[in-house]
Amino acid sequence: MVETRDRRKDKVLVLVYQSLGLVFGDLSISPLYVYKSTFAGKLRHYQSEDVVFGAFSMIFWTLSLLSLFKYVVFVLSANDNGEGGIIALYSLLCQKTKFCLLPNLQASDEELSNPGCSNRNVPPSFLRRIIEKHKVAKNCLLLLVLLGACMVISIGIFAPAISILSSIEGLKFQTKDVHNNTVVLIACVLLVLLFFLQHRGFHKVAFLFTPIIILWLVSITAVGIYNIFRWNPRVYQALSPYYVYNFFKVTGKDGWISLGGIMLCISGSEAMFTDLGHFSATSIRVAFSCIIYPCLVLQYMGQAAFLSKNLSAAPLSFYASIPDPFFWPIFGVATLAGIVASQAVISTTLMIIKECDAFGCFPRIKIVHTRRWLPGQVYIPEINWILMVLSLLVTLGFRNTNHIGNAYGIAYMTMTIVTTCLASLVINLAWQKSVVLSLLFSVLFGSVEIIYFSSSCMRIPKGGWVPLLFSAIFLFIMYVWYYGSWKKYSQDLHNKLSMRWILTLGPSLGIIKVPGIGLIYTELATGVPATFTHFLTTLPAFYQVVVFVCIKTVPVSHVFHKERFLIGRIGPKSYRLYRCIIRNGYKDICKNEEEFESELVMSIAEFIQMEAEGTGAVDGSVDGRMAVVRTSEKFGTRLVVSTPSSPGVSNSINQTSVILSGYKSPTLQKLQASYEQEYSPQLTFRRGLRFELLNTKYKDPRVKEELLELVEAKRAGVTYVIGHSHIKARSNSSFLHQFAINIAYSFLRKNCRSPAVALNIPHICLIEVGMNYCV
């Protein structure tokens, strides 16, 4: 027991250490520009110690209320099975309610072994009934989530710019003849290097991130303590909230406008929640409460003590407060810390775009994931370069951290308000707490955030309009893609083929069957897609084994491997038609084609064995068109899902789906995979899987025949067939609909990645079948 407890403590301490470099970089770098932005306006004319103390008191209580109490105490608990962020909050709501707008969801998806998915039978509240009943309300909720995601993307543009530029600005203090253009040029060079190394080199130096941030925290804490004793030891009195009252009493409207700079002290706090999945709530709480929070308070207190005697140095107060012998070492650490902080923000931005793509709200992109990289990090080439170009434009356009801070502030406050709204909904709808508690959370934190947001709005003419423009563009792109994709899916669903049509073709399907496996990709979880008919009428020959593959996202963070594959049969056994539904969480990464093919064939073989030897009994708990069946304990605990056939079709040809549970079954012993080195014409070697059926007796010879045919088909090769559907708006539809479909969605479809690239399908094994729809 004691050893287990010690191991847990050690694990928490390791996560605390790692989180310092991967989570708190952006938050810890904020002392570089908070006071500069706060005293950038008319506030610098108030040559008073009380004003400086009041500004520090505002920073202290803002950091305590919004970072410590809101995020550390409350929001970290609103996680989706350990995952955090805006998408995680939306996913948590979708699990507990029927808010989700994802297509092809099935009743069996609610039975996933995820702790958050088991509680939809509670009596619905009035608010829940309203949202579930009206699709407009669901769309408004989705737009709110996408708005928050767009603000995260905007932060991914501004945070690197302000972090690196503010760290380089120290050159202007120490070297008086350095022009601002030189500082901007150096910052742009570092930005290009930063984005270039996202794919080429950061994983090699990731072990240095935490030591750099620790060295930075030690430096700013030491400087803060030095300034407290050197300039004004009475600054501790500003911890009293009285100085907040006195600050507004003295400054009035000018103090309210300065809140747009003060709120930058919490920029980066959202990362505690967004990056939660890589660590744990306990480690984040310990790291912030015991390390980050005290270090930041001491640094801000020290800068306030310095400014109380040197208010004219406010434009470069951080570097001006550093003792001369330590300037260059701290300047070097500040530059490195700015790069580390920027890298963490970029990673968060790429991850939220990946999550939006999983929910069908972002044009198709190529997602690269390598185990060598930092935990959970993804790389999206096209988005990385877009962020780089926009960040360079912001740096070259503003050339000043005050204007970039104005833009950064309004983006960050909008995101925090969205988080507060979603968290309050989670309290009421997911946690089943009272409406009063939900409203109390919203009023306590939301009112403060709205005050800060109103102050940031005063800075819209001074750079605050840029994140609004960026977010509007990204929001338009996301919603148009979602709208067009939904219309296309609706047409696929409307034009799908009936089982009766398949049965009339007979076992040969009226075509010539050739050796191999044909994987037909479709978004449909039921029925036969129209692309299959279109292919057969164009080329009346197909593969001996046909598998309809549906890769879909369910509103959970991760799907356990044992529950990922749903295997079923379409029609009688002699047809050799199968269905494979692959369920992924919004954080899951698609595997490469070799692993996918192997797992798919093994899963189908397991299904054939279970179908022949399993003795399942229907529980009688029918959920819509799905009935849950439990097989005997002979093969372990498994769920078998049976779907009734089309009207008029006998029960002997019902489609049956099985959730494979990842145990070592008889079939896995009968199918052994032996690796072989295959010599290719390009004078390179590649690894392949060779499946062999061991000499085992079967009660039913047809089972062995089907397994042998599956093995021979796998040896012959696998071909991927993708429906390449095009949609066009009807001529009598509204102007907005025609603009969205014919212009916006069509432009995005032509300029985004192809489905084969997004699904990691090799081009040499690909067949595309075109379809045209009018919507």
Secondary structure as UniProt FT lines:
FT   HELIX           2..22
FT   HELIX           25..28
FT   HELIX           30..32
FT   HELIX           34..38
FT   TURN            39..40
FT   HELIX           42..45
FT   HELIX           49..62
FT   HELIX           63..74
FT   HELIX           75..77
FT   TURN            81..82
FT   HELIX           86..96
FT   TURN            103..104
FT   HELIX           107..111
FT   TURN            115..116
FT   HELIX           126..133
FT   HELIX           135..168
FT   HELIX           170..174
FT   TURN            176..177
FT   HELIX           180..200
FT   HELIX           202..204
FT   HELIX           206..208
FT   HELIX           209..231
FT   HELIX           233..239
FT   HELIX           242..251
FT   HELIX           253..257
FT   HELIX           259..262
FT   HELIX           263..266
FT   TURN            267..269
FT   HELIX           270..274
FT   HELIX           276..278
FT   HELIX           281..287
FT   HELIX           288..292
FT   HELIX           293..307
FT   TURN            308..309
FT   HELIX           311..316
FT   HELIX           317..320
FT   HELIX           324..326
FT   HELIX           327..358
FT   TURN            359..360
FT   TURN            371..372
FT   TURN            375..376
FT   HELIX           381..398
FT   HELIX           401..425
FT   HELIX           426..430
FT   HELIX           435..441
FT   HELIX           442..446
FT   HELIX           447..457
FT   TURN            458..459
FT   HELIX           460..462
FT   TURN            463..464
FT   HELIX           465..494
FT   HELIX           499..505
FT   TURN            506..510
FT   STRAND          512..521
FT   HELIX           530..538
FT   STRAND          541..553
FT   HELIX           561..563
FT   STRAND          565..569
FT   HELIX           573..575
FT   STRAND          577..584
FT   TURN            586..587
FT   HELIX           593..613
FT   STRAND          617..623
FT   TURN            624..625
FT   STRAND          626..630
FT   HELIX           633..635
FT   STRAND          639..643
FT   TURN            647..648
FT   HELIX           651..653
FT   STRAND          655..659
FT   HELIX           666..670
FT   STRAND          671..679
FT   TURN            681..682
FT   STRAND          685..693
FT   HELIX           701..716
FT   STRAND          718..728
FT   TURN            731..732
FT   HELIX           735..738
FT   HELIX           739..745
FT   HELIX           746..751
FT   HELIX           755..758
FT   TURN            759..760
FT   HELIX           763..765
FT   STRAND          766..774
//
